[in-house]
Amino acid sequence: MIDRRVLVDVALGRAFADTVITDGEFLDVATGRVKTDVNIAVKGERVASIGDVDHAVGPETEVIDAGGMIITPGLVDSHYHIESSRLSPRRHAQLTLPSGTTSLFEGSHEICNAIGLDGVRYMLEEAKGLPQRIYIALSSATPPTPYERTGGYIGGEEAREALSWRNVQGVGEIMDFTNLFNFEERLWGVMEAGLDEGKVLEGHATPVPPDADAFMAAGISSTHFTGNTEQALALLERGCFLELKCRDSREAIRGLLDAGIDWQMVGMCVDDRPAELTRKLGLLDYEMKIAIEEGLDPVTTFQLATINNARHWHMEHEIGIVAPGRFADMLFVSDLEKVKIEKVFSGGKMVAAGGRLTVDIPIPPAPAYVRNSIKMKPLAPKDFRVKAPEGRNTVYAAVLPVRYYSDKLSPITTTLPVKDGYVQRDLLRDINKVAIVERNGLGMGVSFWKVGYQRGAVASSVLHDSHNISVIGATDADMAYAVNRVAEIEGGIVVVCDGKVMAEVRLPIGGIMSDSPVDEVVQALNHVNEEADKLKPGALGAHPVDSQTFIFLTCFPWGIVLTDQGLYNVRTGEKLPAVW
């Protein structure tokens, strides 16, 4: 960490810069202008001066010719989950720094539901010395609802401790609207800890009035947005900062442009993206391209992805702008409209060029406290049986589709056959059996879903947001085999067919991340998706494994959900029978 008095000396010509960047154009995100004749003097990891910086050039100053490229701030993702990449933070940086994300705000409920506050400690430790800045939004959702058991617990007391740690910037993703509006003690304890410390409280989804008013009145300041123009305007009018997931907000972007809004209360984010898709699409740069496709001008787009996001988190004095005193995080961009990033400069060093990392990011061994987090005992096929009421040949059953946002039972009620006293799947109607297995062996919930697998089973300890183990299967034997294999490899994703492992990804860090080389993880992720697709998961789409990780969410707007404790109506708290 550089003494700021040295920055003052460089700015005043009393000391020389380490690096000076010349002969580029300059994107001033503070005023929304692209300027010429602006050079940049860097000392250590921060900018010392901009403009005419000839006085800062000494005999040992490195002068970098930008070659007419546009210098922009490094990208700032305001709402992101590193864990969804399946990579450890340092491996994640290896993959994503070349696409321009130099800072991100990590929504920590994934790792916290796996291992509690140790997950935050791990993230902060991984971030030390990393050329990609990681700021923590403390989990508000550990556990996500009162109807789930997870590997961690964060209430008011735990929140007050963690919020005192350096780089824990606020409270992340308040998404259990039922318990938010009914003042559930644990959730409100976390929120009040954040408010007492003057921290940012992040929200979730697209509540509409009067829920939107209650949402903001609770002290929440933002949401990662997917919705329409009307929803976007209603939230903006109520003072909600919108973090656009541009891929899912195309109509809203066009509508906001037509409405002629001031974009200062809008940013953008990625939220979740597995490594194999990041390798193919990019990260925040991909979202920016979509915004520009929908008509947002490139300069405003860069403002959303830099200074607006930084300002939302009260961090514009450190990141999101190329200006004196701030971290020297910059992109060399050859085409603003195409978001063509040629080089990435972070903390005063060139870290990527031509889409490739140019610095070494060491990967230390994962600490023992993040390993062996799945402690369940082996299961047998009989553990997945669903007993029918006495004397019945058929039963009524709640058969959930992969996306169901209602809390009404009647639309999902159907009949299923009974054999030898146990309820059976109906593969001809694409009805599989599904289980959520609590990661510490405290039990499991079992129900029936319309997914489509005709053979085998897929189990995963990546399960938003509890990160217990989900398994979807055509046979009980393959379900048991797949879950047991997930536990055996310390967590991961396993595809089984006819008692044989067809593909797997090992995720031993909290059961949800890997520190193996990026190429190995990407290859394994592609393989599990390919093998899962061979089992015919029609309803899960082109990326069946990634889809499986999300279909068991228990937050708004879901209604009837499956947890490790069974079926629940999360809007009322009522436990529901799987069959009757």
N, C-alpha and C positions, 0 to 999 in steps of 0.2 A: 504494500500500500504506500503510495507516494505522499510525501509531505506536501500539502497544498501550497505552502510557501514557495516551493520550487516551481509550481505552476505559475504563481504570480511573477516570479523572477523571469521565467521564459516569456510570459506575456509582455513584460516591460523591457525585454531585451537585455536583462542582466544575466541570463543563462541561455544555453543553447538547447534546442529540441533534440530528442532522440530521432524523430522521424518528421519529415515534412512531405505532404502530398501536394503536388502541383499539377497545373495544366489539365484540370478537369472542370466540368460544370458542377454546380452545387445545388442540391435540393434543400431549400430552407423550409422545413415543415412547419416552422412557427408562423411564417407569413404566406406559405403556399406559392412560393416563387422558385423558379430555376434560374440561378444566377451564374455569371461568369466572373472571372478574376477573383475567385475566393480560394485561397490556399489554406491548408490546415496544418498546424504545428502540434505535434504529439509529444508528451513527456511521460514516460512510464506507460501506464495503462489509460491515461486520460488526455483529453484535448486541452491544450493550453491556450491556443489562440487561433482565430480564423481571419481571413482577409489577406492583407499584405503582411506576410510573416517572414520577409527576408531577414529581419533582424534576429530571427531564431535559428538561422542556418549557421552551424559551426563546422569546423573541420571534420568532426566525426558524425555529423548528422546524416542519416540515410535520407536521400531524396527520392521519392517515388513519383514517377511521371504517370499520371492517370490516363494519358493518351486521349483526352477529350471525353472520357466516360463521365457519367453523372455519379457523383458521390451522394449517397443517401444514408440515413441512419440504418443500423442493423434492425431487422424485423423483431417485433415484440409480440409474442402470442399471449393474449390476456387470459385465456382459459384453456388449459391443456392437461392431458393425463399421459405422462411418460409411460406409465405401466401398460397402456393400451398398445404401445409399439411392440410389447413383449421383450423389450431390451432394457438392460440396466441404464441408468442415466449417462454413464460415460460411453457405453456403446451407442446409445441413442444420439449423443453429440457427434460421434464419428459419422453417423448416417446423415444427420440433418443439418449440421453446420454449413456444408456446401450450398444448401438451398437458401441460406440467408437468415435463419432464425438464430439470433444471438442472445435473446433473452426470452424466458417463458415463465408463466405463473402456473405452477403445478398444483392441480386439484388433488389433494392427497388422500381422498377417501378410499382409493383402491388399495394402496399399500397399508393404510391404517386399518382397514377391515381385515387384512391378512395378519398383521403383527402389531397393531396398536401404534403408540407413539414411537416405538423403535423404528417404524417405517419413516417417520419424519427425520429422526436422527440419521438414518441411513441416507436419505436423499440429501440432507445438508452436508454430510461427510463426503458423498460422491461429488458434490458441487465444488468442493474446495480446489482451487487452481484450475477449474474447468473453463475453457474459453466460451462456453455457453452458460449464461447466468440462469440459475434456477432459484426462483422465489416461491415460497410455499404459501398456498391457501389451505389453512388447517381444515381437516375434515369436520364437517358438521353432521356427518351421516355414518357414524361408527357406534352402533349399528345403523343401517339405513332406516329401519322401522323397528318398533317394539316386537315385531313378529318374526324376527330373524336373530339367530345367534351367529356371531362372527369371531374372528381371532383377535379382536381388539375392542376397546371401549374408550370413548372420549366423552366425558361430561364436562360440566363447568369447571371443576377442579383441574382436570387434565388440560383443558383449554387454556386456563390462566397460566399454567406452567409453560406450555408450548408457545403461547403468544409472546412470551418474554424473550424467546430465542431469536438471535440475529437472522434476518431474511425470512422470518415467518411474517408475512405481510397482511394477513387477514384471515377471514373465515370463508371457506369455499362451499359453493353449490348447496344452498338450503333448498331442498327439493321435496321434502315430505310435507305437503301442504295440509293434510289432515291434522298432523300433530303440530304444525306451525300455527294453524288457526285455532287449535284447541289447547295451546300453551303447555305442550308436553314438557316435563321438567328437564330431561336431559338435553333436548334440543335447545330450549330457551336458555339453559345454563351456558351452553357454548356461545350462543348469540350474544348474550349479555356480557360475557367475558370479552368478546370482540368489541362490542360497543363501548364498554368501560375503558378499553385500551385505545380507543379512537381508531380502530382498524376498519378496513373495508369488509362488508358482508356481501358475498356473492349469492345470487339467486339461481333460478333454473327455469327453463321452459317458457311458455307464453301464457301466463294467467290473463284472464280478461276481467274487466270490471264486473262486480265489485271486488273480486279476488285480487285483481291487480292493485287496487287501492290498499287493501289489507296487507298485501305483500310488501309494498313500499313503506307503509306505516310501521311495519315491524323493524325497519332499519336497514332493509336490503337496498343495495344501490345498483345492481346490474343483473343481467341474465344473458346466457349464451343463447342466441335467438335463432329459431327456425319457425317461420310463420308467414302470415300475409301482411299486406300493407296496413289494413285496418288495425291489426294487432300491434304492429310496430309503432304506428302513430299513437295508439292509446298508451302504450308503455312510455314512449318518449314524452308525451304530455304530462305524465306522472313523475318525470324526473329519473326514469330508469335508463342507465347506460346500456346500449345494445351491443353485444359482441356477436356480430353476424357470422353464422356458419354459412358462408356464401353459397356453397353447393346446394343447400336446402332452403335458400332465401332469395332465389332469383326474382320471383314476382314482387317480393317486398322491396328489393333494390330498385326495380323499375318504378314501383309505386312511390317510393320515397323521392326519387328523382323528379317524378311528375308533380309531387307535392311541393317541391322547391325547398326542402328542409335545410337548415343549418346542420352540418354533419359533425359538429363538435361533440355530440353525445353518442356517437356511433364509433365502434371499433370492429375488430373481427378476430376470429379464433378458429382453431382446428377442432378442438375438443378431443376426439379419439381418432387414431388411425394406426392400424397395424403396420409393422415394418415392411411387409411385402407390398402394401399399397403405397406407402411413403416412397419406397424405392421407385415405384412406377409413376406416381403423380407429383410428388413433392409434398411440401408442408404448407406453411402460410402463403408461400408464393403461388401455390395452386389456387387458393381461395381468392387471392388478389386478381389473378387472371380472369376468374369468373366474374368478379365485380366489374372489371373493365369491359368484359364481353357484354355485360348487361347495361353498359352506358355510363358508368361512373368514370370520371376523368382520372388519368393516371396519378396526378399529383395528389388529389383527394384520397385516392386509394392508398397511396403510401402514407398519408397522414393517418388514416384509420389504423394501419398496420404498425405504426410507430408511436408518434407523439400522443395520439388519442388514447391508445391502450396504456401507455406509460402514465398519462395524466390520471386516468381512472384509478390506478393503483397508487396515486400520490408519489410517483417515482420519476417524474419528468426532470427532477434535478440530477438524476443519475443516468437514465437511459431514454431512448426514443427520439433523440435529437442530437445532431452533430453541433456541439457548442462548447465553449470553454467550461471546464470543470467537470464535464460529463465523461463517462467512459468512452474511449475511442473505439466504438463499435460502428463500422461503416461497411457499406456495400459499394462495389464498383459496378455500375449498371450501364450496359451498352444500349438498352432500349427500354424506356420506362413503360411504354404501352404493352410490350410483350413480357415485362418483368424478367428481362434477360440479365441474370446476375453472373458476372464474369469472375469477380473476386470477392472474398469476404475477409474483413479486417476486424479483429475482436481484441479488446483490451490492449490496443497498441501493437498488435502483431498480425501479419498476414496468416490466416489459418486455412484458407481454401482458395483454389483457383481452377477454372475450367471444370467445375463440378466435382472436384476431388479435394480431399483433405490434404493439407500441406504441412501439418504439424503432427507430432506424435502425441496421442492421448493415452497415457499408461492405464492399464486395467489391473488394479490390485485385486487380490483374492477377496471374494465377498466375505464379510464378517460372519462369524458363527451365528450371531443372533438373528440373521435373516434367513438362515437355512433350516431345513427340517421342520417347517412350520405346519405340515399336515400330519396329524397324529392319530387319525382314525385307524381302527383295526380292520383286517380284511373282511369283506362281505361275501356272502354266498348267494347264489341265484334265488333261493327261497326268501331272502330278505326283501326282495322286490315284489313279492306277491301282494295282491290286493284282495282281501277276503270279501266275499259276497254275503249279503244277508242270508240267513238260513233258508234253505229250500227253494232258492230262486234259480231259474234257467237264464234269465236276463236281468240286467239292472239298468237304472238310469245313471248316467255319468255326466259330469261336467267335462267336456272335451274342448280345451282351449285352442284357438288358432295362435299362430306365432305373434300376432299383434292384436291385442284385444283391450280397448280402452274404456269399456263399459263395466259397471258393477252388477249387471243383470245376468241372472243365471239362465233364464229361459232360452235366449238365442244360442247358447252353447250346450244345451242339454240334449243328449241323444241316448240310445240304448246300446249296450254292449253285451256280448255273450258271456255265460258263466260255464266253467268246466271244472269239475272236481272241487267245487266250492270256491273257486277263485275267478275273478273278473279277467277277461281276456282282451288283448288288443284286437283291432280289426284292420289288418294291413291292407285289405281290399279297399277300404275307405281312407287309407293313409293315416290311420290312427295308431300312434306309437305310445309306449309307456315312457314316462319321464320321471326322474327322481332328482331331488336336491339333497345332497349328502353333506351334513355339517362336518367341517374339516377336522374337528377334534373328536369326532366319533360320538357326538351327543345325540344322534338320531338322524332321521331323514323324512322328507315328505315325498309322497308318490301320487301321481295323477296321470291322466291321459290327455294327449295333445295331438292335434292334426298337423303332423309334420311331413310324413311321407316315407321315412326310411323303410325300405323293404327287406333289408338285411343288416346285420351287425349292430354296432353301437358306437356312439361318440361321447367321450367324457372329457370334461375340461374343468380345471381349477381356476380358470379365468371366467368369472361369473359376475357381471355387473349387477349390484354393487357390493354384494356380500363376500364374493370370492370364496364361497363354499364350492362344492363340486357338483356340476350339473352332468346328467347323463341322459341321452335319448337313445332308445334302442328298440330293435325288432325282436330281441329275445332277452330273457332275464339273464341267461348265462353270459352273453356278450356284455350286458350292462355291468354285471359284477366284475368280469375280467377287466373291462376298461377302467372302472373306478379304482380297482385295486392297483392297476398299473400306474395310474396317475399318482396315487399315494407312494408307490414304490420308487418313483423317479423324483420325489420331492415336489411334485406339482408339474402341471403341463397339460398338454392336449393329446389325446390318444384315440386313434380310430382302430376298432377291432371288428373282425368279421370271421365267423365260424371258429372262434377261439384262438384267433391269430392276430397279433398286432400288425396292422397294415402300414401304419405311419404314426409317428409321435414327435412332439416337440417338448423338450425338457425345459422347465421353467423353475429352477430351484430357489430363486430369490423370492421369498414370500409365496412361492407357488405360482407367481404371475410374471416373473421376468427372468431373463437369461443374460449372463455376461460372456457367453460364447461369441466368437467372431460374427459380425453382422451377416456376412454371406452365408454362414452355416444356418443361422436362425431364419433368414429369409427363405433359403432353400427348404428348410424343414416346414415352415409355415405354408409354402406353396404345396408341398407334398401332402400335408394333412388335409388341405382343402380339396386337392385332386382326389384323394382316396375317399374322403367323405362324400364327394359328389358322385362317386361310383355307387354309393348306397342309395341314391335317388331321393335326396331330401328336397323334393319339389318346392315346398313352401319357404325354404331358407334362402333361395336365390343363388346368385353366382359365387358368393363367398360364404358357404354354409357354416364354417367354423366360427368366423367372426360374427355372423348373425346369431349363432347360438349363444354367444357371450352376452348378448343384449336382450334376448326375449324374456328373461326372467327378472327384469327390472321391477322394482316395487314403488317407484316414485311417481309423481304426477307425470302423465295423465293416466297411468295404469289404474285398473279397478280391481279385478279378480286376479290374484297372483298365486304362484306356488313358491313356498319357502321351505327351509329345512324342517319346519314345524307343520307343514301341510298347506292346504288351500285357505286363502284369506281374502275377504273383501277389505282392502286397505283403506277404503273410504269410511267404513263403519267400525272396523276392527273385528268384525264377526268371522269366526272360523267356520269354514264350509266343508261339508262332506265331499269326498272325491266321487263316491258312488252312493246310491240309496235305492 
